[in-house]
Amino acid sequence: MTREEFIEDLRNRVRESFAMELETATPNELFVAIGQIVRACYAKSWHNTRQRYLVNKQRQSYYFSIEFLPGRMLKSNLMSLGLLDMVRSTVEELGFEFEEVLNVENDMALGNGGLGRLASCFLDCLASRELPGNGNGIRYDYGLFKQQFVDGYQVELPDAWLKSGNVWEVRRESEAVEVRFGGNVYMQPTKDGKLKPVAENERILRAIPYDTGVVGYHNDTVNTLRLWSVEVPESEEGKYRSIEERRMVEDLTAVLYPDDSNEQGRLTRLSQEYFFVSAGIQSIVRYYKKLKMPISRINEYVAIHINDTHPALCIPEMMRILLDEFDLSWEKSWGLTVSMMSYTNHTIMQEALEKWPLQMVKYHLPRMFQIIEEIDRRFVTNLTGLYPDDLIQRTRIIQGDQIHMANLCIIGSHSTNGVAKLHSDLLKSVVLHDFYVLYPERFNNKTNGITQRRWLQQANEPLANLIDKTIGTSWRKEPTDMERLMNYCEDNEVLVAFEQAKQQNKLALAKYIEKTTNIKVQPNAIFDVQIKRLHAYKRQLLNLMHILKCYFDLKDNPEMDFVPRVWIFGAKAAPSYTYAKAIIKAINEVANLINHDPIINDRMKVVFLENYNVSLAERIIPAADVSEQISLATKEASGTSNMKLMSNGAITVATMDGANVEIRAAVGDENIYTFGLTEEEVYRYYEQGNYSAQAIYDQDPVIQRVLNAFVDGTIPNIQREGQEIFDSLLRYNDEFFLLKDFVPYCQVQAKLSQDYLNREKWQKMSLINTAKSGIFSADYTVQRYADDIWQIAPVDLHKEKRN
Ligand code: B1H
């Protein structure tokens, strides 16, 4: 598309859609018009991709996830289509602010955090590698809540992201399916002496898919993210006697559950899970029928991925269709199902492991329940005599009055993977050890990754351009080519240029901070960043304790040498997670205290940015000097902000947890600040039960002063919250070992501050972090899923021609 064609098209669309002239359009209209143009640009490739897969009978994978977190899509789509520079310059020439146009777009925030963002990175990488992989999820009317601070407290507002329409989605009326809930199922004898399930009094819902194109980077592949929305089918209208009853149905896909790593066990959530699973599986089977292949070979054409246990019902739903609709035997159905399914575990936190009350499943999903019972019964029967009874009891799906979804996933799939080496090892040796004894060949690791396209090319153009200038552009397709930057570690000119790029990004963030919070920060201070969901195990509180220690040091000794620092937080707390909310309040009050203290004189600033989301992450990450990855060892399965920040040249302060371990191996001990308990030490404390937070407190006056600040009025306005925090550490013996790790944490922070003054040393460390970050590209992660688990490959175009 030429510049002239673009302007012409834009002019017409603004006229047609808004009855306006281009000259008088606002950023809103421009965004919609450009969005339409972009969609039209890839429409043909999208159609062709689907045709190609169909004609080739391509084996495809379907990534089932209850969360997807793509963020904004205008800039990334323009970049993938190679139109970004032309469109940007043209829009600016026409007298508009391109940034303003981009900022019109609502974030598509249908996820909580790392798990949902990972799903979106994977889709981007599948398309960019021309791999036939699609997403399947829920089109929530409301995404993750918007966060505001009122008096330092988190307040949640609804995220009505669809209010102004969504240019990227296509409603596919003809692909709607029915999903059935409740009623009763009984077995009826058939003529040939078999038993067939017959259902009565079911509630039938209509699932309508909205498809979004996932545009590959500089190629012709456009895959599909299919999200399902609920409706009342016309035939059922009469059954709903009141608006309330109808509302109950429509509520099914209304909101995303806002609990990260915490399961609440609500009926609506179970219904959401079955809804998108059933709709997705039905639509896969419907597509397979178009291939005119026997059902007994469906596993050669379909790979289904279960992203955490939320889509676990994929397994019994596939069984239901094979058994009830295709009349296959149990054994045949089971073989096909297991060979199609694979599962990723994302956490070992007990409270996140899904268990559903047996009665709830039995009543609301009776056929699912029957099938799960039968899977469980056969599992127990087949293993009895071969393995110890206690092992069988610990691994079976139904235990007491609960259904263990992780057990269902492992038993019903051929692959179970963790998301970082350490995490996968813990699954084998501790958390899922019993299953590892049963099925050693099913376990594998797939360390998470990120897409450098969004997190470096798009979010950090100054750095991306500099990398191009230094080593050429091949890294944009082959991220490990960034290793070539290692040749410039001693090149002063290059180091200074990298420093300038960082400085430019810090200035931009400083501006944003001032605009949104009124806090003035010095761009030459260390920008120290912790961005992730607020959770006790992630230990934002440890960061805050260190901030308090620095504050007291300066108060006691105002003339001391102190390397200026800006601590930047971004974090949402689950609305019902009062402890996490107490920490937000405490951080905000400490910020208030320090930011206005004349003795501190701007050497410390604490900034808690509201409403952390993908777009805000894109602003913060390029400006970070320091990346805080300080979870208690064994608790963070992988982490992915650690990889994004590393790519952008931030130096990591890390515990030996999740993918931090692999980051250290990549950059070397000298280019990361590690501290804290190790996995072994944590487990030793658990075994011996001899951790005493009180004993540490009693012996350390610094810790006493820091903790007392929460309850003695030093930090104002946090009576209740301060007490809750204080109690969590002493009365309840500090579940996540903050006191134990506090001193070593402060030590590495002091070392870091000194190192920051040595600009050459710091710049070199920063460059090495970027150089070594290529291995954490999700391009490679996805390729390993494709090779080892899904067995999918790009369309063989030669084969296409031969046919
Ligand atoms: C992760 C979750 C999660 N692990 C339940 N588990 C949820 C569990 O709504 N729920 O019920 C939502 C999310 N999310 C994260 O996954 C891990 O904590 C990170 O360490 C990891 O990097 C990320 C992606 O694998």
Residues whose N, C-alpha, C, O or C-beta is under 5 A from the ligand:
A	BS01	B1H	N112 G114 L115 L118 Y257 D259 D260 S261 N262 E263 H346 T347 A352 V419 E636 A637 S638 G639 T640
